[in-house]
Amino acid sequence: MRLLVVEDEERLASALRRGLQAEGFAVDVALDGADGLEMARHGEYDAMILDVMLPRLSGYRVVRQLRAEQKWLPVLMLSAKDGEYDQADGLDCGADDYLTKPFSYVVLLARLRALLRRGTPQRPAVLRHGDVELDPALRKVTVDGSEVALTAREFALLEYLIRRPGEVVSKTELLDHVWDAALETAENAVEVYVGYLRRKIGRERLETVRGAGYRLAAAGADGA
């Protein structure tokens, strides 16, 4: 299997190359983000190990660009930035895993093997349902090409529904996944936020299935 390592610390890049080659991998190395992006675009790689802090293009920008181009190469992101929001940013922008420096080489190999076992499923960076588009990384929603401002709860509600196209989602399921499970929240909170969301994306786009729950309707369908 062929790997791409994008790392600007030359000693670390060389160490990773030697170690991975000893494990039987073919390894190419790029020392900055722009070269790494071009190699990922045009090379036949099974996975990429990508540093965050890179010259010319950051690792975040590299993986966002690859996902925007519908390229689903598995990405293991490396970074000295170990804050929880840093890790969340890396995963939200399209990385498949995130490992903080300094790291255990044994753990890196295990995570890399896990990525390779999963393969490269087709997964869009931007979620779409009819004329509704939701970008989880940018926290952005557009309806018929126009951006719509949603609160965090409205965004989470729409994201949960749009990830289940055609499915009827019950109030209980929405409470379990969109609201904090540690809080006691009444089911009418779901009705309230469904109402808020309908006003922003269009009533006809979110329908009630009586006695069952909610689902995103096809464009032009009548909501209830």
C-alpha positions as CSV (number, residue, x, y, z in Angstrom):
1,M,0.0,0.0,0.0
2,R,1.2,3.5,-0.8
3,L,1.1,6.3,1.8
4,L,1.6,10.0,1.5
5,V,3.3,11.8,4.4
6,V,2.9,15.6,4.5
7,E,5.2,16.9,7.2
8,D,7.5,19.9,7.2
9,E,9.8,18.7,10.1
10,E,12.3,16.9,7.9
11,R,13.7,14.7,10.7
12,L,10.2,13.5,11.6
13,A,9.2,13.0,8.0
14,S,12.3,10.9,7.4
15,A,11.7,8.9,10.6
16,L,8.1,8.2,9.5
17,R,9.2,7.2,6.0
18,R,11.8,4.7,7.4
19,G,9.4,3.3,10.0
20,L,6.5,2.9,7.5
21,Q,8.8,1.4,4.9
22,A,10.0,-1.1,7.5
23,E,6.3,-2.1,7.9
24,G,6.0,-2.8,4.2
25,F,4.4,0.5,3.0
26,A,5.5,2.5,0.0
27,V,5.9,6.1,1.2
28,D,6.1,9.4,-0.5
29,V,6.9,12.6,1.4
30,A,5.9,16.2,0.8
31,L,7.4,19.0,3.0
32,D,4.7,21.7,2.6
33,G,0.9,21.8,2.2
34,A,0.8,22.9,-1.5
35,D,3.0,20.1,-2.7
36,G,1.1,17.7,-0.5
37,L,-2.2,18.8,-2.0
38,E,-0.9,18.3,-5.6
39,M,0.5,14.9,-4.8
40,A,-2.8,13.8,-3.1
41,R,-4.7,15.1,-6.1
42,H,-2.7,13.2,-8.7
43,G,-1.2,10.2,-6.9
44,E,-2.7,6.8,-6.2
45,Y,-2.5,6.7,-2.4
46,D,-4.3,4.5,0.1
47,A,-4.0,7.0,3.0
48,M,-2.3,10.3,3.9
49,I,-0.6,11.3,7.2
50,L,-1.0,15.1,7.3
51,D,0.5,17.7,9.6
52,V,-1.6,20.7,10.5
53,M,1.0,23.5,10.7
54,L,2.6,23.5,7.3
55,P,4.2,26.1,5.0
56,R,2.2,27.5,2.1
57,L,-1.1,25.6,2.9
58,S,-2.2,24.4,6.4
59,G,-3.3,20.8,6.8
60,Y,-6.9,22.1,7.4
61,R,-6.9,23.8,4.0
62,V,-5.4,20.8,2.3
63,V,-8.1,18.4,3.6
64,R,-10.9,20.9,3.0
65,Q,-9.8,21.3,-0.6
66,L,-9.6,17.5,-1.2
67,R,-13.1,17.0,0.2
68,A,-14.4,19.9,-1.8
69,E,-13.1,18.1,-4.9
70,Q,-14.8,14.9,-3.9
71,K,-11.6,13.1,-3.1
72,W,-12.0,10.8,-0.2
73,L,-8.5,9.7,0.6
74,P,-8.3,8.6,4.3
75,V,-6.5,11.3,6.3
76,L,-4.8,10.8,9.6
77,M,-4.0,14.4,10.9
78,L,-1.0,15.0,13.1
79,S,-0.6,18.2,15.2
80,A,1.1,19.6,18.3
81,K,-2.3,21.5,18.8
82,D,-3.9,19.2,21.4
83,G,-6.9,21.3,22.5
84,E,-10.3,19.7,22.1
85,Y,-11.5,22.4,19.7
86,D,-8.3,21.9,17.6
87,Q,-9.1,18.2,17.3
88,A,-12.8,19.0,16.6
89,D,-11.7,21.4,13.8
90,G,-9.5,18.8,12.2
91,L,-12.3,16.2,12.2
92,D,-15.0,18.6,11.1
93,C,-12.9,19.8,8.1
94,G,-12.7,16.3,6.7
95,A,-9.9,14.4,8.5
96,D,-10.7,10.8,9.5
97,D,-8.6,10.7,12.6
98,Y,-6.5,13.1,14.6
99,L,-3.3,12.3,16.6
100,T,-1.5,14.8,18.8
101,K,2.3,15.3,19.0
102,P,4.3,13.8,20.6
103,F,2.7,10.5,19.7
104,S,3.4,6.8,20.1
105,Y,4.5,5.2,16.9
106,V,2.7,2.0,17.9
107,V,-0.5,4.0,18.2
108,L,0.0,5.8,14.9
109,L,0.4,2.4,13.2
110,A,-2.7,1.0,14.8
111,R,-4.8,4.0,13.8
112,L,-3.4,3.9,10.3
113,R,-4.3,0.2,10.0
114,A,-7.8,1.0,11.2
115,L,-8.1,3.7,8.5
116,L,-6.9,1.3,5.8
117,R,-9.4,-1.4,7.0
118,R,-12.3,1.1,6.5
119,G,-11.2,1.9,3.0
120,T,-12.5,5.0,1.2
121,P,-16.2,5.3,1.5
122,Q,-17.9,8.0,-0.6
123,R,-18.9,10.7,1.8
124,P,-19.7,14.2,0.8
125,A,-18.2,17.1,2.8
126,V,-21.4,19.1,2.1
127,L,-24.7,17.4,2.9
128,R,-27.6,18.0,0.4
129,H,-31.3,17.3,0.3
130,G,-33.1,18.9,-2.6
131,D,-32.1,22.6,-2.6
132,V,-31.0,22.5,1.1
133,E,-27.2,22.3,1.6
134,L,-25.5,22.0,5.0
135,D,-21.7,22.2,5.5
136,P,-20.8,20.7,8.9
137,A,-17.3,22.1,8.9
138,L,-18.2,25.7,8.1
139,R,-21.5,25.5,10.1
140,K,-23.2,26.9,7.0
141,V,-26.7,26.3,5.5
142,T,-28.0,27.5,2.2
143,V,-31.6,27.1,0.9
144,D,-32.1,27.5,-2.9
145,G,-28.6,29.2,-3.0
146,S,-29.2,31.7,-0.2
147,E,-27.5,31.4,3.2
148,V,-29.8,30.9,6.2
149,A,-28.7,31.8,9.7
150,L,-29.5,29.0,12.2
151,T,-28.9,28.7,15.9
152,A,-26.7,25.9,17.2
153,R,-29.8,23.8,18.1
154,E,-31.5,24.5,14.8
155,F,-28.4,23.5,12.9
156,A,-28.0,20.3,14.9
157,L,-31.7,19.4,14.3
158,L,-31.3,20.0,10.5
159,E,-28.0,18.1,10.4
160,Y,-29.5,15.0,12.1
161,L,-32.5,15.0,9.7
162,I,-30.4,15.6,6.6
163,R,-28.1,12.7,7.4
164,R,-31.2,10.4,7.3
165,P,-32.8,11.2,4.0
166,G,-36.2,9.7,3.6
167,E,-36.3,8.4,7.1
168,V,-39.0,9.3,9.6
169,V,-37.3,10.4,12.9
170,S,-39.2,10.2,16.1
171,K,-39.3,13.0,18.7
172,T,-37.6,10.6,21.2
173,E,-34.8,10.0,18.8
174,L,-34.3,13.7,18.2
175,L,-34.3,14.3,22.0
176,D,-31.6,11.6,22.4
177,H,-29.3,12.9,19.6
178,V,-29.9,16.6,19.4
179,W,-30.5,17.6,23.0
180,D,-28.2,16.9,26.0
181,A,-29.1,13.5,27.3
182,A,-28.3,14.6,30.8
183,L,-31.1,17.2,30.8
184,E,-34.7,16.4,31.1
185,T,-36.3,18.0,28.0
186,A,-39.9,17.8,27.2
187,E,-41.0,16.5,23.8
188,N,-42.7,19.8,23.0
189,A,-39.2,21.3,22.8
190,V,-38.8,19.3,19.5
191,E,-42.1,20.8,18.2
192,V,-40.9,24.3,19.1
193,Y,-37.6,23.9,17.3
194,V,-39.2,22.2,14.3
195,G,-41.4,25.3,14.1
196,Y,-38.3,27.6,14.2
197,L,-36.6,25.5,11.6
198,R,-39.6,25.5,9.3
199,R,-39.8,29.3,9.4
200,K,-36.2,29.5,8.2
201,I,-35.9,26.8,5.6
202,G,-39.5,26.8,4.4
203,R,-42.5,24.9,5.9
204,E,-42.8,22.6,2.9
205,R,-39.3,21.2,3.4
206,L,-39.9,19.6,6.8
207,E,-43.0,17.4,7.1
208,T,-44.7,15.8,10.1
209,V,-45.6,12.1,9.8
210,R,-48.5,12.0,12.3
211,G,-47.9,9.6,15.2
212,A,-44.3,8.8,14.0
213,G,-42.1,11.9,13.8
214,Y,-40.5,14.2,11.2
215,R,-38.6,13.9,7.9
216,L,-37.3,16.2,5.3
217,A,-39.7,16.3,2.4
218,A,-38.8,16.4,-1.2
219,A,-38.8,19.9,-2.6
220,G,-42.4,21.0,-3.3
221,A,-44.0,18.6,-0.9
222,D,-46.6,20.0,1.6
223,G,-45.4,20.2,5.2
224,A,-47.8,19.7,8.1
